[in-house]
Amino acid sequence: MVKEWVELQPNQGKIRAKLYSLGRVLEETTSDTGLIQLQLEIDETELDNLISSKDIKLKKIK
C-alpha cells in the first residue's frame, strides 16, 4: 500500500465516490481553483488499474 495525494477535476465525481466506497480516501481538500485533492492509501497496482479502466488521469500532488 502507498499513500499518495491525487487531484481530480470537479466532473470526476464517480471516481471520487468509487475511491470512498473502496475505503481508500484518508483526507480530502479542495484547491483554490476548485480541484478535488485526495490523500489515498491504495495498492499501486489497484490505482493504476482504476485509472486505466476509467480512462482517468490523476495528478500526483504534494
N, C-alpha and C positions, 0 to 999 in steps of 0.2 A: 504494500500500500504506500502511496505517496500523497503528500499534501501539496496541492497546487492552487494558486489563485488563477481564475479564468474570468474572462469578460464576455458577456452576452449582449447582443442587441436587444432592445425592448420587444421586438417582434419574435424573439426566440423563447417565448413563454413555455412552449411544450417541452423543450429540452430542460428548462429550469424545473418544471414540475416533475419530469422524469428523474432528475437527479435528487430531488427531495424525496420522491417515492422510494428510491433505492437507499435512502438514508446516507447519501454521500456529502451533503452540504453541512459544513461546520459553521460557516458565517456568511452573511450577505450584507453588502453595502451597495450604494448607488453612487456613481461618479457624478461630477459636476455637470457632465453633458448628458446624463440620464442613462448611461450604460449600467447594466447589472453586473456586479462583481461578486463572485462566489469563491469561497475557500472550500475546496473539495478534499476529502480523504477517499481515494479511489485507487484501484489497481490500474497501473498504467495501460495495460492491455485492454481493460474494460473501457477506459476513457477513449482510447484510440478506436475501438470497435463502435462505441456510441457515436463518436464524431463521424466516422466513415459511413455508418449505416443511415444517418440522418442528413448527410451532406452538409454538415455544420462546421464552421471554423470557429474555434475558440482561441482567444488571445491570452497567452500567459502574461500575468502582471505581477508586480511586487516581487 
